[in-house]
Amino acid sequence: MSMTQETSSKTPAGALAARMMTMPLMISSLLVHAARHSGDTEIVSRRVEGDLHRYTYKDAELRSRKVAQAIERLGCGVGDRIGTLAWNGYRHFELYYGISGSQRVCHTINPRLFPEQIAWIVADAQDQVLCFELTFLPLVEKLAPHLTGVRHFVLLTDRAHMPAETKIPNLLCYEELVEAENGDYVWPEFDEHTAACICYTSGTTGNPKGAVYSHRSTVLHAWASALPDAMDCSASDSILPVVPMFHVNAWGLPYSAPLVGAKLVFPGPHLDGKSLHELFESEKVTFSAGVPTIWLGVINHMKQKGLRLSTLKRTVIGGSACPPAMMRTLENDYGLEVIHAWGMTELSPLGSLSKLKAKHRELPLEEQHRLLEKQGRSLYGIDMEIVGASGEPQPWDGHTTGDLLVRGHWVVSGYHGRDESPLQQIGGKAWFPTGDVASIDADGFMLITDRSKDVIKSGGEWISSIELENIAMAHPDVLEAAAIACHHPKWDERPLLVVVRKPGRELSREQVLDFYEGRIAKWQIPDDVVFVDEIPHTATGKMLKARLREMFREHRLPGV
Ligand code: ADP
């Protein structure tokens, strides 16, 4: 049944009714639009099986309809959750649309979580079906006995690649399920507030929490993030999302790309610098998106081999603070525009991006850089506020910091299966507390100085761990650096810098500390530097500072 109406039925009595169509914002409509208007535009995927697969939006839309039919045949009802453990690829893309488009809920699972956490979230989401790629067969075999609610296991491959033997009972083959269907399926229209996908927060503390996105929130997020001051997506782009589809929907790119009819290039499991660079070049990629650590690999590879980027023009970097040194390298050495973005699972995930206003073009380059290094301005659809300890709004002067709150069309109002509301009432409006500490300037440029739990509180003053890290990362011999709070008897906390040297480089504690001279106020310079081989990261590639704080809990600062 079509829900398209000529006018909205919610016009209050006495008000003039508008005479406009009202159509529910359906995720399936994005793919239908791409198939009708950019039908021959390609989707290229590096497969787990090793080869490159290519087909078009028209093919993808037909196969997604078959997926919807296959899910129906498995006995899934409206609202049922279907879990995916998959890389960025066309089969995962089809599941996004086949599942959500048929009024089921796509639960993307981050395979980098601990196995116990995966079992926990599969149970929490009540997944009925689990679709997974060959890479994860050993993981799922181990977990299957604990996944008692899962009725069907589907391996995302063809018959030829199905295992001869497996411990998983009645393991189904995805290609067989799809090929058994005829595609004679009409995408249903229903209430746009219906749940479409679930993504769990990374859960560095406690159990992960499920953010449940709706069709409406997902489509509006895709629409806004395609705008020029956001990701600037268009039909002339070839887009390679490095950010995983298994976490916050690859920042919405599998939705924004069909919305504008852009070519999509999926890297599959091969996320190393060499594989990514090869795909950038061979598929004439113009735009990419990823966390900073991904770019460390790409830059290293290009430096070693003396390579360039011939078509890639811009990239969004976010998920954790992009070190300014990385921005400069990508811009100056490789001609890449870096768009620094901030977001979180609870925001689907995009909240802000750093793009200049017209008046900023007249500023000296260095000042322009300083703005672009911030996490940027909020998109239309998201509002921001910074508040003090008792909720009082702080001035937007670019200096004063406060707890960052947001509200908007693609911000969660609660979590799956939890009654308590995370929202805070301020000024008669409900706000979501992000857990980040930030300043906002008069032009609306937001700068994250810390996660509230990572702030270093030295004698009542706050030191930004991100600022300390950014300076360290600008040192030519530093590969990665984390600043953490270390206990101090007098100051309560003082900064300790944990550094990974670049391979083969010599670098002493004193050289690192000297590097801070003149770059930051003296009292903010770290008290000590320790060198490690590796900094632990979360399942989404962020530095695990809680683990570092634990590792260095007994560390004695000099002079203490
Ligand atoms: P994920 O999407 O990886 O699950 P989370 O929701 O766990 O992310 O974490 C979101 C947090 O990541 C933000 O609250 C913020 O602390 C951090 N973050 C994201 N983008 C940036 C950025 N550009 N700069 C600094 N911190 C960021």
Residues whose N, C-alpha, C, O or C-beta is under 5 A from the ligand:
A	BS01	ADP	T201 S202 V248 I317 G318 G319 S320 A321 C322 A341 W342 G343 M344 T345 E346 P349 Q375 T434 D436 I448 R451 T540
